[in-house]
Amino acid sequence: MFSPFGRLSLAGAAMLLAFTSGFAHAAEKIRLAQNLAPISGLVIIAKQKNLFEKHGLDVQVNNFTSGKQALETVLGGGADIATTAEAPITAAALARQKIAFLARMEYSDDKTLASKSANINTLADLKGKRIGYTVGTGSEIYIATLLKKAGLSRNDVTLINLRPQDMVSALSTNSIDAYNTWEPHISNGKKALGDKVRELDTKGVYAETFNLVVTEDYLAKHGKTLSNFLKAVLEAEQYLKANREESIALIAQATGMKQEELAEIWNDYVFELVLDERILSTLNNHAQWRLDTGNAPSGATLPDFRKIIFAAPLKEAAPDRVRIPGL
């Protein structure tokens, strides 16, 4: 005999099943501390194209103007994953902070923008000039490498520590004669100051890497989550390479750049989610520079970066992207 109560019971059971099933598959929240610049292009694309959601993740983004700020936020417990360059990574490693390097996702050259009124036409013309840079970032080793190439030393110039977002105004008010940094701050300077500035030829002087880093503790508790995160970033890389114009448009919009300005420098960026020998070389060279220049804690020694690189999440996501022997 048909019972309306039976129907209600079945309906209630179905609703309960749907609720519990949805709860069980709720997206896992991850807090991403991101340097909002084209160098973070892969995670920007992953977010814009809903690739994180595809892999069961709810990525909440907090934007910064440097990777140093991003990594400091992660180390302070304010975020889970940082996009950051090698400089903050080597600083943390030398200070014996428990970080876990997951992968490199990009590398590109740092650049120098100079005021024409300062008569800076070549690298040698930097002698006696005031140069803006950012302490604790790749800008430090870039200026050291740049000066060496120009046949100059730190004593030949005046170095002024500035946040990247303050460099354009400092150059416009003649507080500095030139500045060293990464995009979009070079393009922003050219856009704001027009024919009053020139970009120096610094191609190949120093290529800064951009990477994904977490704490060892977070990795130990969320290995599968991080593997899914990297799967989304890998899909973003594939999308970016197959859809150049749309990727330029999405990243330009996210970073506040004009699409045509980003298009002009697009080929400067090498996007690839990978663990390779270039990473080890870059980290070792940068850490050695810190030790040689006294830019490290007292008693610090060169870290074994193989113990800081954790390949398991990337190996699960894409085994062919782990290209460091023994990892």
N, C-alpha and C positions, 0 to 999 in steps of 0.2 A: 504493500500500500504506500502511495506517495505521501511524503511528509514535508511540509514547508520548512520545518525545523531542520530537516536533513539538508535541504538546499542551502539554508543559511549557514549551517555548519561547514558545508563544503566551500561556500563562498568565503567564509572567514578563514578557513585553512589556506585557501588559495592566496588571499591577501597577506596572510602571515608569511607564507612561503616566499611571495614576491618581495616583501619587506626585508626578510632576513637574507634573502639572496642578494638583494641590492646592497644591503649593509656589508655583507661579506666581500662584495666586489667594489666597495667604495674606493675612490681614487686615494692613493697615499699622498699626503702633503709633504712637499720638499721646499725648503726655503733657499732660494738661489741669490747669492750676493754677486751682482754682475757689474762689471765695468761697462757702462753704456757707451760703446764705441764700436766701429765696424769690426774690430778684432774679436768681439764677442758674437760675430755674425752667425755662427752655427746654432748657438742657443737662442738667439733672437728668432731665427727661422723656425726652430723647433717649437718655440712658444707661439709664434704667429700662425703657424700651419697646424696647430693642435696635435702635434706629434707626441708630446708628453702625455696628453690625455689618451691617445691611442694605446700607449703602453701602461695605462693604469695609474698615471701620476698627476697630481695637482700641484704644479710648480708655481710657487708664489715668489715673484721677482722683486728684489730691492736693488735699485740702481745706485752706482757710485761713479766717481770720475777717475778712479785709479784701482788697479788690482790690489795695491797695498791696502787700501781701505776695505776692499772686499774680503781679503784673507784675514785681516784683523777682526772683522765682524764674525767670521766663522770661528776663529780662535777664541773670541769672546762669548761664543754661544748664541749670537744673534742670527746666525744663518747656518745652513748645513753644507752647502757647496759654494766654492768661490771660483770665479774666473779671474786668473791672475798671471802675471808674467814671472820670469825666473827670479827677479830681484827679491821680491817678498818671500819667495820659496826658500832661497838660500839663506836669507836672514833668519827665517824660522828654523831651518835645519841646523844652522850654526848655534842657535839658542837652545837646541835640543827640544824643541816643541814637537809634539807627536802629530805630525801631518802625514797624509797619505796622498801621493801623487797618482792620479788616475789616468790622465792622457793629455797629450798636446792636441789642440784643435786648430792652431793657426800660428804662422810666423810672418813677420813683415819688418821692413826697415824703419827705424826711428829717423826723424828728419829735423832740419834746422831752418827756421825762418828768420830773416835779418831785415833790419831797417835800411833802406837805401841811403838815408841821410847819414848813417854811420859809416858809409863807404866800405861796406863789406861785400866784396865781389867773389873772393876765394876763401878757402879755409884759413890760409895764412893771415888774411885780413882780420881774423878774430883776435889777434894779439892786441892787448890793451882794452878789450871791449868787455861790457857787462852782459853776461849770458844767463838767461833764466833756465832752470832745470828743476826736477822734482826729486828731492832726497828720498831714498828708500825704494826707488823704482829703477827700471832698466835705463832710465835717463842718466843715471850716475855712471854706469860703465860705458854708455854711449859717449858721453862727453869726454871721458878718459881716452877712449879709443879714437875719437875725433881729433882731440888735441895732439895725440901721438902721430896721427897721420899728417897733421898740419905742421909737425916739427915744433910744437909748443908744449908747455907744461901748465899745470894749474896755476903756477905763479905768474904766468903771462896773461891771465884773464881774471876777471872778477865774477865768481859764480854766485848767483842769487837764487835761493830756494823759493819756488813758487808752486802753487797748485796749478794744474794744467788750465783750468777754466779762468785763471787770473792773468795768464800770459799775454793775451791779446791786448787787454787794457794797459798792461805794463809797457808793452811795446808802443802803443799808441800815444802814451804820455811821456815817452822817452825815458822811462825809469830803467829800461834795459835796452840793449842794442840788438839783441837776438835771443831766440829761445829754442831749446831742444825738447822735443816731445813726440807724441804719436798722433795719428789721426783720431778724431776729426779736428783737432786743435790747430793743425797746420792749415787745413782748408778753411777753417773758421777765421784764421788770421788773414788769409788772402782775401776772403770775402769782405771782411770788415775794413781792411786797410788798402786794398786795391793796389795801385801802382806805387804805393809808398814802401812796399816790401818786396823782397825776392827770396825764393827758396834756393838754398845752396845745393850744389851737387854732392850729395852724401850717400848715394846708392852704394850698397855693399859695405858700408862702414860698420854697421852693427844691426843685425836682425834680431828683434826681440820676439820671444815665443809667448804664446798665450795658452793657458793650461787650465785644467780642472783639478781642484784640490779639496780634500775633506780632512777631517781629523781621523786618526786611527780608531778612536772610540766609535765614531759614527759608522765607519766602514765595517767594523766588527759586528754591529747590530743591524746594518742595512745593506748587506752585500748584494742581495737580489734586487733591491730597489735601485741601487747604483748601476747595476747591469742594465736594467730597463731604461734608466736615464740615458746611458750611453747608446743604447739601441735607438732611442729617439734622436739623439744628436747625429748618429751615423746616417739615419734617414734624412736628416736635415742637410747633411753634407751632399748626399746624392741629389736631393731636390735642388740645392743651390747650384750645383754644377750643371744640372739639366735645364734650369730655368734662370738664366743669368739676369735678364731684364727685370723679371718680377722680384728676384732676390735683392737686386740693387734697390728697387723701389721700396721694398719692405724694410730693409736695413736703414736706408736713408730716412724714411719716415720715423722709424724708432729712435734714431740717433739725432734727429733734428738737422740733418744735412739736406742740401738740395740734391735731387737725383742725378743731375748732370755732373755735379762736383764729385760725387762718389764714383760715378761711372769713369771719370778721368783717372782715378787712382785704383780702380778695382783690381787691375792686374798686379798691383803691389802686394796683395794679400794671397798667401798660400794656405788654403783651408784643407785640413786633413786631420781626422781623428785617428791618432796613432801613438804608439810607444816605440821609439826608435833610437838609434845611437846618437842622433843629433841632440836628443834631450839630455842624455848622459853627458855629452861633451859640453853643452851649454851650461848645465848646472855645475859641473866640475870647474869649468873656466871661470864662471861668475863667483863661485865660492872661493876659489884661489885668489881672485882679485880682491875680494873682501879681506882675506887674511893678509895679503901682501900690503894692503893699504891701511891696515889697522881698523877696518870697518867691520869688526866682528867682536863678540864678547871676549873678555880676557881668558886666555887658556884654551880657546876654541881650536879645534883641529878640523881638517878637511873631512866632511861626512862621507860615509859610504852611501851614495845616492841609490844604489840598488836596493838598499833596505828601506828607502823612503818611497820608492816606486812600487805600487801594488797592482799587479797585472790581472788579477783574477776577474774583476768586473768586466774589463775590456775583452779578456780572453773568452768569457762566456758570451759576450755580445757579438764579437767578431774576431775569432782566433787569428786570422791572417793579419790583423792590425797590430799584433804584438810582435815586434821585430827586433827585440833585444835578446840575444842568445842567453839562455839560462833562466829567463823569467817565465 
